[in-house]
Amino acid sequence: MSAAAPSRSASRPHASSPLRRAVVATAIGTALALSASACASSTGSSGSGSAAADSFTYWSMWTKDEPQAKVLQAALAQFTKDTGVKVTVQWKGRQVATQLAPTLNTNNVPADLIDSADRFAYAQLQATGQALDLTPVLQQSVPGESGSTVGSVIPKSYLNLATTDGALWQIPYEVLTDQIWYNGTTLPQVAANPPATWDEFTKLLAQRKTARGGAGPLALDGDIADYSAYWTYYAVLRELGPGAFGAAATDKTGEKFEAPGFLAALDKVEALIKAGDFTAGYNGSKWPAVQQKWAAGKSDFLLLGTFAPSETGPFAQSGFSYRSFAFPAFSAGGDTTEDVSLIGFSIPKKAKHAAAAEKFIAYFLAKDHLSGIATTAKNLTPRTDIAAPAELADAKKALDSGKVVETLDGVKETAAEWYTKVFLRLNTSFVDGKLSVADFAAKLKSGSVDYWKMAQ
């Protein structure tokens, strides 16, 4: 979306999603050919397409052989057996929302249901006025779970992150967050007492640096700009709270970057850089070299998303036990918010078979089906009663506190071009040790002023 795209409502304090930077090639669509019988009445939320509830077309962000796709395929097949609703599914890959976007304002929208990372659903559907409000789906019963509704099994904290001006444009089925990862086998003392405050964290870093003969214990592939950005973002989040980074991003005067609180947050990151806490060569690395070395035991801690175990697992040393803790609060009782990115279902406003798509959303959120995201795909689900994979148990515990905020305060959606053109370049130089706090803040200020003048 453009830099001038509307911001989200106050109900959201983002996402990237990170889903990761790589774009997966579009897969050839495949159909689930199944016996049909008419069933299911409309929820009444989907306009002219509500009456047609015996079939629907689903476009997915996954490719056919990915674990999530296999979980969804099994659920789709069982859904048709149980309901008679026929489903045609196309495994489109990560660009699914972008591929669908040109059709959304026509009378021939080819998909009734789409899943994607939250930031793409927002940018391509909600921000353009083409997302169906899914609020009525919250009242639907979850099949096989007496007394449960969609709204009762998905925590409100996640639903709020997918709500704009009272309209729910995505219902999540997978949750990603960021943690500081370590090997519980080699660092049992950390597992027994993970650092909760910044002072505890920096003392731990000093101890580990001594144990490593002066080598920095923090792993970072500095050539991935988003990875460096998380150190700065989290520092701002902990110092100033949810929404502060997003407010600075859209401050056309740029003054928020030189405010005392923002500078104090940057000071924390600069102290790590000056102390040599990042592993040698982090600022000249080529992803994934450093994170692979971390998994092999060459450093101790890695700030990364919940995809870290699956991504680094093949390189992990024997007996590696994935443990993690949240980015520490800056003081006792300080901010402990967890950033999250969501993956979930959306329905185009002009979908012809919206009622059938809504029915599947409720069906998939049943514990029997959704559990596959944890057991097969090894990821977190939004349901608090579905156990996390062992390697993500610490992350789930942090999320179950309910203190969540959208990754990067939604900047990748509401100020995406600013983030890419202004912030990332300067932040990489800062985290690489090439800019002081004062220089970084001043350049952010002037760069933002120039950017927003051009964007008007």
LOTIMI-499581 format. One line per field, with one value per residue (C-alpha): residue in three letters; x, y, z. Coordinates in Angstrom, 3 decimals, always signed. Example, Ala and Ser with C-alpha at 12.3 -4.5 7.8 and 13.67 -1.06 7.14 Angstrom:
<atoms>
resn: [Ala:Ser] $
px: [+12.300:+13.670] $
py: [-4.500:-1.060] $
pz: [+7.800:+7.140] $
</atoms>
This chain:
<atoms>
resn: [Met:Ser:Ala:Ala:Ala:Pro:Ser:Arg:Ser:Ala:Ser:Arg:Pro:His:Ala:Ser:Ser:Pro:Leu:Arg:Arg:Ala:Val:Val:Ala:Thr:Ala:Ile:Gly:Thr:Ala:Leu:Ala:Leu:Ser:Ala:Ser:Ala:Cys:Ala:Ser:Ser:Thr:Gly:Ser:Ser:Gly:Ser:Gly:Ser:Ala:Ala:Ala:Asp:Ser:Phe:Thr:Tyr:Trp:Ser:Met:Trp:Thr:Lys:Asp:Glu:Pro:Gln:Ala:Lys:Val:Leu:Gln:Ala:Ala:Leu:Ala:Gln:Phe:Thr:Lys:Asp:Thr:Gly:Val:Lys:Val:Thr:Val:Gln:Trp:Lys:Gly:Arg:Gln:Val:Ala:Thr:Gln:Leu:Ala:Pro:Thr:Leu:Asn:Thr:Asn:Asn:Val:Pro:Ala:Asp:Leu:Ile:Asp:Ser:Ala:Asp:Arg:Phe:Ala:Tyr:Ala:Gln:Leu:Gln:Ala:Thr:Gly:Gln:Ala:Leu:Asp:Leu:Thr:Pro:Val:Leu:Gln:Gln:Ser:Val:Pro:Gly:Glu:Ser:Gly:Ser:Thr:Val:Gly:Ser:Val:Ile:Pro:Lys:Ser:Tyr:Leu:Asn:Leu:Ala:Thr:Thr:Asp:Gly:Ala:Leu:Trp:Gln:Ile:Pro:Tyr:Glu:Val:Leu:Thr:Asp:Gln:Ile:Trp:Tyr:Asn:Gly:Thr:Thr:Leu:Pro:Gln:Val:Ala:Ala:Asn:Pro:Pro:Ala:Thr:Trp:Asp:Glu:Phe:Thr:Lys:Leu:Leu:Ala:Gln:Arg:Lys:Thr:Ala:Arg:Gly:Gly:Ala:Gly:Pro:Leu:Ala:Leu:Asp:Gly:Asp:Ile:Ala:Asp:Tyr:Ser:Ala:Tyr:Trp:Thr:Tyr:Tyr:Ala:Val:Leu:Arg:Glu:Leu:Gly:Pro:Gly:Ala:Phe:Gly:Ala:Ala:Ala:Thr:Asp:Lys:Thr:Gly:Glu:Lys:Phe:Glu:Ala:Pro:Gly:Phe:Leu:Ala:Ala:Leu:Asp:Lys:Val:Glu:Ala:Leu:Ile:Lys:Ala:Gly:Asp:Phe:Thr:Ala:Gly:Tyr:Asn:Gly:Ser:Lys:Trp:Pro:Ala:Val:Gln:Gln:Lys:Trp:Ala:Ala:Gly:Lys:Ser:Asp:Phe:Leu:Leu:Leu:Gly:Thr:Phe:Ala:Pro:Ser:Glu:Thr:Gly:Pro:Phe:Ala:Gln:Ser:Gly:Phe:Ser:Tyr:Arg:Ser:Phe:Ala:Phe:Pro:Ala:Phe:Ser:Ala:Gly:Gly:Asp:Thr:Thr:Glu:Asp:Val:Ser:Leu:Ile:Gly:Phe:Ser:Ile:Pro:Lys:Lys:Ala:Lys:His:Ala:Ala:Ala:Ala:Glu:Lys:Phe:Ile:Ala:Tyr:Phe:Leu:Ala:Lys:Asp:His:Leu:Ser:Gly:Ile:Ala:Thr:Thr:Ala:Lys:Asn:Leu:Thr:Pro:Arg:Thr:Asp:Ile:Ala:Ala:Pro:Ala:Glu:Leu:Ala:Asp:Ala:Lys:Lys:Ala:Leu:Asp:Ser:Gly:Lys:Val:Val:Glu:Thr:Leu:Asp:Gly:Val:Lys:Glu:Thr:Ala:Ala:Glu:Trp:Tyr:Thr:Lys:Val:Phe:Leu:Arg:Leu:Asn:Thr:Ser:Phe:Val:Asp:Gly:Lys:Leu:Ser:Val:Ala:Asp:Phe:Ala:Ala:Lys:Leu:Lys:Ser:Gly:Ser:Val:Asp:Tyr:Trp:Lys:Met:Ala:Gln] $
px: [+0.000:+1.107:+2.565:-0.634:-2.829:-5.173:-4.010:-5.758:-8.317:-7.473:-8.508:-5.081:-2.188:+1.502:+3.667:+5.470:+4.323:+6.754:+5.939:+9.467:+10.879:+11.030:+8.315:+7.221:+6.310:+2.645:+1.552:-0.791:-4.348:-5.841:-9.455:-10.929:-13.371:-15.974:-19.598:-22.105:-25.331:-26.865:-26.531:-25.841:-27.726:-26.173:-25.009:-26.588:-23.391:-22.247:-24.688:-25.799:-23.578:-25.072:-27.642:-25.181:-23.812:-23.137:-19.657:-16.876:-13.438:-10.452:-7.144:-4.344:-0.986:+0.574:+2.084:+0.691:+3.492:+3.901:+2.840:+0.058:-1.360:-1.450:-3.377:-5.821:-6.219:-7.216:-9.719:-11.200:-11.707:-13.395:-15.475:-16.955:-17.674:-19.388:-21.312:-21.590:-20.075:-17.691:-14.414:-12.109:-8.729:-5.782:-2.408:-1.226:+1.782:+2.729:+1.570:-2.019:-3.492:-1.634:-2.879:-6.459:-6.362:-7.065:-10.327:-11.746:-13.633:-15.135:-18.231:-16.125:-14.037:-12.540:-12.070:-14.632:-12.064:-8.433:-5.799:-2.728:-0.525:-2.415:-0.533:-1.409:-5.053:-5.189:-3.397:-5.146:-8.647:-9.433:-7.611:-9.244:-12.749:-12.971:-13.003:-16.190:-16.883:-16.550:-18.024:-21.167:-18.939:-18.002:-21.486:-21.212:-20.950:-17.706:-18.691:-18.203:-17.674:-20.849:-21.352:-18.334:-18.535:-15.812:-15.786:-15.322:-12.331:-10.326:-9.031:-10.316:-6.748:-6.129:-9.499:-8.802:-5.646:-7.714:-10.438:-10.614:-13.397:-15.459:-15.088:-13.346:-11.458:-9.508:-10.038:-6.646:-5.627:-1.849:+0.131:+3.765:+5.770:+9.397:+11.492:+15.106:+16.125:+18.797:+19.827:+18.334:+20.685:+23.846:+22.287:+20.200:+20.705:+18.883:+16.068:+15.715:+15.718:+15.362:+16.132:+13.032:+14.590:+17.185:+19.670:+19.371:+19.763:+22.884:+24.459:+23.778:+25.383:+28.477:+28.730:+28.356:+30.861:+33.395:+32.641:+33.210:+36.572:+35.229:+33.153:+29.766:+26.890:+24.169:+23.562:+22.342:+22.415:+22.813:+22.201:+18.514:+17.288:+14.143:+16.199:+18.222:+15.007:+13.589:+16.280:+15.373:+11.626:+11.602:+13.714:+11.191:+8.298:+9.815:+10.749:+7.609:+4.966:+2.727:+2.080:+5.094:+7.075:+4.065:+3.419:+7.005:+6.811:+3.897:+5.122:+5.508:+7.670:+10.050:+10.342:+9.379:+12.684:+14.597:+12.301:+14.021:+12.217:+13.080:+16.715:+16.778:+15.568:+18.276:+20.870:+20.061:+20.761:+23.906:+25.234:+25.005:+26.864:+29.630:+30.027:+30.675:+27.664:+26.842:+28.824:+31.840:+30.974:+27.253:+27.428:+29.029:+27.163:+25.162:+21.951:+21.619:+25.273:+25.056:+21.833:+23.204:+26.355:+24.158:+22.342:+25.719:+26.659:+28.872:+26.812:+24.130:+21.086:+19.066:+16.197:+13.923:+10.384:+8.742:+9.938:+13.447:+13.325:+12.135:+14.519:+17.632:+16.803:+18.799:+21.952:+21.421:+24.056:+23.212:+20.832:+19.780:+16.757:+14.909:+14.041:+13.165:+12.243:+10.541:+12.517:+13.152:+11.300:+13.441:+12.456:+10.518:+6.840:+7.673:+6.222:+6.124:+3.957:+4.518:+4.461:+2.426:+1.734:-1.372:-2.185:-5.843:-8.940:-10.530:-13.476:-13.753:-16.777:-18.009:-17.516:-20.331:-20.293:-19.412:-21.754:-20.062:-16.647:-17.791:-18.964:-15.516:-13.829:-15.859:-15.207:-11.434:-11.227:-12.432:-9.706:-9.572:-8.677:-6.737:-4.424:-2.645:-1.113:+0.733:+1.379:+2.095:+3.094:+4.881:+3.431:+1.285:-2.485:-4.645:-6.528:-5.210:-6.349:-4.132:-0.694:+2.265:+5.042:+7.668:+10.107:+7.493:+6.148:+7.924:+6.574:+3.030:+3.287:+4.239:+1.379:-1.214:-0.735:-2.899:-0.539:-0.089:+0.507:+0.791:+4.340:+6.096:+2.904:+1.485:+4.082:+4.606:+1.000:+0.238:+3.652:+5.262:+7.259:+8.570:+9.683:+11.523:+12.917:+13.708:+13.892:+15.480:+18.500:+19.328:+18.610:+20.931:+23.730:+22.944:+22.917:+26.051:+27.776:+28.149:+25.817:+25.664:+22.342:+22.334:+23.170:+20.620:+17.838:+18.711:+18.751:+15.465:+13.958:+15.150:+14.496:+10.956:+10.237:+11.409:+9.540:+6.185:+6.473:+6.890:+4.072:+1.494] $
py: [+0.000:+3.568:+5.716:+7.744:+4.773:+5.281:+4.270:+1.621:+2.441:+2.943:-0.642:-1.643:-0.019:-4.295:-7.573:-9.230:-10.511:-10.684:-13.595:-13.632:-11.785:-14.558:-14.761:-18.280:-19.043:-19.423:-23.034:-24.578:-24.639:-27.932:-28.856:-30.990:-33.101:-34.265:-35.377:-32.604:-32.007:-28.679:-27.580:-24.744:-21.523:-18.104:-16.058:-13.129:-11.084:-11.470:-9.651:-11.004:-14.069:-15.258:-17.622:-19.862:-22.086:-25.392:-24.549:-22.007:-21.262:-20.830:-19.175:-19.921:-18.324:-21.765:-23.941:-27.436:-29.295:-26.976:-28.354:-25.786:-26.769:-30.419:-29.522:-27.440:-30.103:-32.677:-30.296:-29.332:-32.951:-33.749:-30.570:-31.696:-35.162:-33.689:-30.875:-31.642:-28.237:-28.534:-26.639:-25.646:-24.686:-23.050:-22.969:-19.563:-18.838:-15.692:-13.241:-14.461:-11.175:-9.208:-11.596:-11.250:-7.471:-6.457:-8.405:-7.161:-4.188:-6.178:-8.358:-11.454:-11.985:-15.470:-16.390:-16.570:-17.205:-16.165:-16.675:-14.493:-12.664:-9.893:-7.030:-8.204:-8.786:-5.281:-3.606:-5.379:-5.885:-3.752:-0.562:-0.644:-1.205:-4.717:-6.848:-8.405:-7.658:-11.045:-9.950:-12.129:-15.201:-14.812:-16.016:-19.227:-22.460:-24.403:-27.870:-30.676:-28.343:-27.876:-24.289:-22.939:-20.156:-18.688:-15.634:-17.706:-19.751:-16.887:-14.432:-10.918:-9.600:-11.180:-10.182:-6.587:-6.639:-7.546:-4.968:-1.525:+0.916:-1.937:-4.166:-7.532:-8.197:-11.319:-14.302:-15.747:-19.389:-18.980:-16.588:-15.522:-13.568:-12.699:-14.084:-14.179:-17.794:-19.879:-23.485:-24.678:-27.638:-25.533:-22.654:-24.384:-21.437:-19.192:-21.703:-21.759:-17.966:-16.069:-12.356:-10.283:-6.815:-5.027:-4.936:-8.706:-9.160:-7.024:-8.722:-12.074:-10.832:-9.741:-13.140:-14.981:-12.736:-13.528:-17.234:-16.949:-15.260:-11.848:-13.003:-11.324:-13.610:-11.977:-13.454:-11.179:-11.471:-7.747:-7.894:-8.580:-5.073:-6.281:-8.288:-5.238:-3.211:-5.427:-4.412:-0.764:-1.350:-3.416:-0.833:+1.873:-0.396:-1.099:+2.529:+4.267:+1.546:+0.291:+2.733:+4.958:+3.644:+3.976:+7.522:+8.503:+6.929:+9.154:+12.313:+14.725:+17.030:+14.220:+15.637:+12.429:+10.894:+13.412:+13.260:+12.163:+8.821:+7.836:+8.775:+6.779:+3.709:+4.150:+4.514:+0.971:-0.462:+1.607:+0.313:-3.250:-2.257:-0.424:-3.236:-5.719:-7.812:-8.740:-11.621:-10.755:-10.155:-9.551:-6.305:-8.000:-11.280:-12.916:-14.500:-17.208:-17.609:-16.140:-17.830:-21.157:-20.605:-19.722:-23.032:-24.745:-23.117:-20.251:-17.640:-17.687:-15.565:-14.838:-12.346:-13.848:-14.954:-18.217:-19.640:-19.802:-23.459:-24.812:-22.579:-23.338:-26.897:-28.604:-26.822:-27.217:-28.964:-32.363:-32.167:-28.577:-27.608:-24.569:-22.193:-18.532:-15.485:-12.223:-9.069:-7.856:-4.985:-1.915:-1.801:-3.919:-3.553:-1.995:-2.840:-6.566:-6.472:-9.213:-8.257:-10.557:-11.175:-13.102:-15.469:-16.015:-16.014:-13.086:-12.924:-10.427:-8.171:-9.302:-13.025:-15.026:-17.849:-16.043:-18.063:-21.333:-19.777:-18.517:-21.992:-23.422:-20.783:-21.949:-25.576:-25.186:-23.425:-26.576:-27.958:-31.256:-29.426:-26.401:-28.524:-29.591:-26.117:-26.955:-30.679:-30.832:-27.283:-26.684:-23.215:-21.414:-21.141:-18.422:-20.934:-21.010:-24.631:-25.992:-26.925:-25.374:-27.448:-28.029:-25.596:-22.821:-23.421:-20.393:-18.147:-19.401:-18.721:-15.130:-14.721:-16.243:-13.254:-11.379:-8.400:-8.260:-5.547:-5.691:-6.070:-2.760:-0.939:-1.673:+0.511:-2.055:-1.443:+2.174:+3.653:+0.899:+3.118:+5.257:+2.113:+0.843:+4.056:+6.030:+3.881:+0.605:+2.103:+4.415:+1.825:-0.693:+1.873:+2.578:-1.078:-1.683:+0.940:+3.539:+6.147:+7.527:+7.901:+11.641:+11.246:+8.458:+10.462:+13.608:+11.741:+10.035:+13.417:+15.122:+12.062:+11.764:+15.450:+15.162:+11.926:+13.131:+16.363:+14.312:+11.937:+14.692] $
pz: [+0.000:-0.480:+2.203:+2.287:+3.111:+6.063:+9.504:+11.520:+14.128:+17.764:+18.407:+17.063:+18.811:+13.751:+10.866:+9.552:+9.684:+9.435:+7.376:+6.106:+3.241:+0.701:-1.941:-2.662:-6.262:-7.109:-7.078:-9.603:-8.285:-7.378:-6.756:-4.063:-6.027:-3.623:-3.471:-3.111:-1.327:-0.457:+3.127:+5.519:+5.728:+5.441:+8.358:+6.614:+6.591:+3.040:+0.845:-2.527:-2.279:+0.993:-0.408:-2.258:+0.495:-1.287:-2.650:-2.533:-3.978:-1.688:-2.563:-0.118:+0.652:+1.100:-1.585:-1.879:-0.106:+2.876:+6.275:+6.696:+3.315:+4.338:+7.509:+5.513:+2.817:+5.417:+6.987:+3.617:+2.629:+5.941:+5.700:+2.421:+3.772:+6.821:+5.142:+1.435:+0.624:-2.318:-2.176:-5.003:-3.591:-5.289:-3.550:-4.710:-2.515:-0.614:-3.273:-3.074:-1.871:-4.525:-7.216:-6.036:-5.623:-9.274:-9.243:-5.950:-7.374:-10.242:-10.425:-11.005:-7.878:-8.363:-4.683:-1.905:+0.808:+1.108:+3.763:+4.141:+6.586:+8.335:+6.742:+3.240:+4.138:+5.534:+2.652:-0.212:+1.217:+4.242:+3.268:-0.172:+1.209:-0.233:+2.933:+4.212:+7.870:+9.580:+12.902:+12.407:+12.051:+15.707:+16.619:+14.617:+16.569:+16.374:+15.089:+17.585:+20.544:+22.519:+23.617:+21.749:+19.195:+17.014:+19.241:+22.372:+21.160:+19.622:+22.254:+21.909:+21.981:+18.567:+17.136:+18.134:+16.035:+12.980:+13.595:+12.044:+12.881:+14.290:+11.229:+11.592:+8.358:+9.322:+11.619:+12.599:+12.734:+13.197:+15.369:+15.093:+17.619:+18.328:+21.153:+22.248:+21.617:+23.315:+23.876:+27.139:+27.210:+27.366:+29.334:+32.022:+34.357:+31.859:+31.522:+35.297:+35.615:+32.329:+32.497:+33.066:+33.078:+30.973:+33.842:+34.260:+30.517:+30.187:+33.208:+31.544:+28.327:+30.237:+31.894:+28.621:+26.874:+29.579:+29.261:+25.516:+25.863:+24.881:+21.911:+21.570:+22.614:+20.458:+17.004:+14.219:+10.440:+9.894:+6.160:+6.850:+7.597:+9.354:+11.833:+12.850:+12.992:+15.703:+18.167:+17.677:+17.572:+20.742:+22.554:+21.636:+22.616:+26.028:+26.670:+25.378:+25.086:+22.261:+19.443:+20.019:+17.068:+14.779:+15.983:+15.247:+11.800:+10.788:+12.538:+9.647:+11.771:+12.669:+16.174:+17.943:+16.887:+18.979:+21.995:+25.231:+25.451:+21.901:+22.442:+25.672:+23.792:+21.169:+23.906:+25.070:+21.624:+21.146:+24.468:+23.136:+19.988:+21.830:+24.346:+21.555:+22.542:+18.947:+17.497:+15.379:+11.739:+12.308:+10.343:+7.343:+7.456:+4.713:+5.933:+7.188:+8.170:+11.662:+12.709:+11.523:+13.555:+16.534:+16.192:+16.092:+19.403:+18.180:+20.057:+22.722:+21.908:+18.773:+18.464:+15.824:+15.087:+16.057:+12.760:+14.286:+15.414:+12.070:+10.138:+12.173:+13.251:+10.489:+11.713:+15.455:+17.534:+18.999:+21.955:+21.196:+23.297:+21.923:+24.733:+24.581:+26.609:+25.812:+25.094:+28.668:+30.277:+30.826:+34.496:+36.955:+36.103:+32.735:+29.342:+28.548:+25.437:+22.874:+19.208:+16.987:+13.338:+12.362:+9.536:+8.917:+6.775:+4.965:+2.592:-0.284:-0.001:-3.444:-2.844:-4.433:-1.903:+1.301:+3.519:+2.621:+3.222:+6.615:+7.513:+6.784:+8.952:+11.934:+11.014:+10.796:+14.146:+15.909:+18.120:+16.193:+12.960:+14.174:+16.326:+13.138:+12.881:+16.107:+15.676:+11.930:+10.970:+14.294:+14.760:+17.310:+17.061:+18.613:+20.783:+24.333:+24.765:+21.980:+23.258:+21.508:+19.986:+22.668:+21.073:+21.124:+24.622:+26.090:+23.338:+23.869:+27.591:+26.844:+24.372:+26.667:+28.955:+26.466:+26.278:+22.524:+19.972:+16.229:+14.952:+14.329:+15.339:+11.893:+10.171:+7.413:+6.442:+7.268:+6.399:+4.375:+2.016:+4.868:+6.668:+3.605:+2.165:+5.307:+8.414:+7.337:+5.582:+8.473:+11.124:+9.494:+9.582:+13.238:+14.319:+12.241:+14.400:+11.661:+13.169:+16.699:+18.473:+17.828:+14.135:+13.680:+15.308:+13.343:+10.036:+10.876:+11.592:+8.412:+6.268:+7.577:+7.010:+3.408:+2.861:+4.134:+2.128:-1.027:-0.018:+0.320] $
</atoms>
